Amino acid sequence: MSAEQAEKWTILKLLEWTTEYFGKSGSDSPRLDAELLLAEARGCQRIELYTAFNEEPDEAVRTAFRELVRRRGEGTPVSQLLGRKEFYSLSFRVSEDTLIPRPETEHLVIEALDEFKRLGQTNDKLQIADIGTGSGIIAICLAKNLPNAHVSAIDISPAALRIAELNAADHKVQDRIDFIESDLLAKLPATQPLDMICSNPPYVSEAEYAELDKSVRDFEPRQALVGGPDGTETIVRLIDEALPRLKPGGRLIFELSPMIADSVTEHLAHVDAAEDVRVIKDLSGHKRIISVARGK
Ligand SMILES: C[S@@+](CC[C@H](N)C(=O)[O-])C[C@H]1O[C@@H](n2cnc3c(N)ncnc32)[C@H](O)[C@@H]1O
């Protein structure tokens, strides 16, 4: 290779250098991160980088990329740098005010949709609530997949609700979702009983939070993660508030940490209104979702 070629910061060279740098700074997916950020700086799809390996990006692209690489090197999650995250095959806006959607939460959406399939087609309007909606992923996926559903999307964070509203508009379901700022169900109007309540509540204990990776602790809202001293407090409150708001036979479906799944199941055994508790495992075989019916 000539000295002139060695000097050239082609796309391939930028990717190789950045991959090595991210690898050393602790990223789990250094090459993917490098490609996503370079595509963002270049304003193209990731796949388009592959046909442009020998191209030298102009100074504006290199400057934008350098800034993204610097922030990623400091630990900022790629999704926050891109302002977007894929969930259930849809693209959602995220910000520092929202949890970054996790793949495990897709199990919750699947379980909720399966439950309606088991109940059979109905033309009746379905009333659903999503408690702790964050970026709105659960509410929006349910509204998109259930055309006769109306969803109340609740969060205690007004900043998260603003992102959820933008996401609902992006996915054209804003007419069937109400956004409500509330501590759990406190401000949800008690007009009619609900068919289903879904929630991915905060469920990390104080001790676990202290041990979380810096990339989570420093960049995602504490309020979205910590569910009280032992992680179960918000869930216990959710169970108390949610079951009475359901139609008889209606279901509360929520995500939780496998670490507290047994204690929450044990708690449910003593809740009079709770019936037919189902525990759903994630792809790693961990207890991840609980579905519980309101007794008839
Ligand atoms: C684990 S995040 C889930 C966000 C989103 N549903 C998801 O699955 O990506 C929990 C959400 O609950 C909200 N939250 C925390 N405590 C709450 C409370 N007491 N009442 C309502 N929302 C709450 C947080 O602001 C956060 O958006």
The ligand as a MOL file (V3000), in Angstrom:
LIG
                    3D

  0  0  0     0  0            999 V3000
M  V30 BEGIN CTAB
M  V30 COUNTS 27 29 0 0 0
M  V30 BEGIN ATOM
M  V30 1 C -39.3740 -0.0550 32.7880 0
M  V30 2 S -39.9560 1.4680 32.1090 0 CHG=1
M  V30 3 C -40.9840 0.8450 30.8140 0
M  V30 4 C -41.1600 1.7780 29.6640 0
M  V30 5 C -41.8410 1.1490 28.4480 0
M  V30 6 N -43.1630 0.6620 28.7780 0
M  V30 7 C -40.9940 0.0060 27.9230 0
M  V30 8 O -41.3930 -1.1640 28.0990 0
M  V30 9 O -39.9330 0.2620 27.3260 0 CHG=-1
M  V30 10 C -41.0860 1.9710 33.3750 0
M  V30 11 C -41.8600 3.2510 33.0900 0
M  V30 12 O -42.7520 3.4570 34.1880 0
M  V30 13 C -42.7580 4.8290 34.5420 0
M  V30 14 N -43.1170 4.9020 35.9720 0
M  V30 15 C -42.3290 4.7180 37.0470 0
M  V30 16 N -43.0410 4.8130 38.1860 0
M  V30 17 C -44.3190 5.0640 37.7990 0
M  V30 18 C -45.5230 5.2860 38.5160 0
M  V30 19 N -45.5600 5.2380 39.8500 0
M  V30 20 N -46.6480 5.5360 37.8170 0
M  V30 21 C -46.6210 5.5750 36.4540 0
M  V30 22 N -45.5140 5.3870 35.7250 0
M  V30 23 C -44.3750 5.1230 36.3830 0
M  V30 24 C -41.3670 5.3340 34.2200 0
M  V30 25 O -41.3710 6.7220 34.0090 0
M  V30 26 C -41.0380 4.5210 32.9540 0
M  V30 27 O -41.4050 5.2180 31.7950 0
M  V30 END ATOM
M  V30 BEGIN BOND
M  V30 1 1 1 2
M  V30 2 1 2 3
M  V30 3 1 2 10
M  V30 4 1 3 4
M  V30 5 1 4 5
M  V30 6 1 5 6
M  V30 7 1 5 7
M  V30 8 2 7 8
M  V30 9 1 7 9
M  V30 10 1 10 11
M  V30 11 1 11 12
M  V30 12 1 11 26
M  V30 13 1 12 13
M  V30 14 1 13 14
M  V30 15 1 13 24
M  V30 16 1 14 15
M  V30 17 1 14 23
M  V30 18 2 15 16
M  V30 19 1 16 17
M  V30 20 1 17 18
M  V30 21 2 17 23
M  V30 22 1 18 19
M  V30 23 2 18 20
M  V30 24 1 20 21
M  V30 25 2 21 22
M  V30 26 1 22 23
M  V30 27 1 24 25
M  V30 28 1 24 26
M  V30 29 1 26 27
M  V30 END BOND
M  V30 END CTAB
M  END
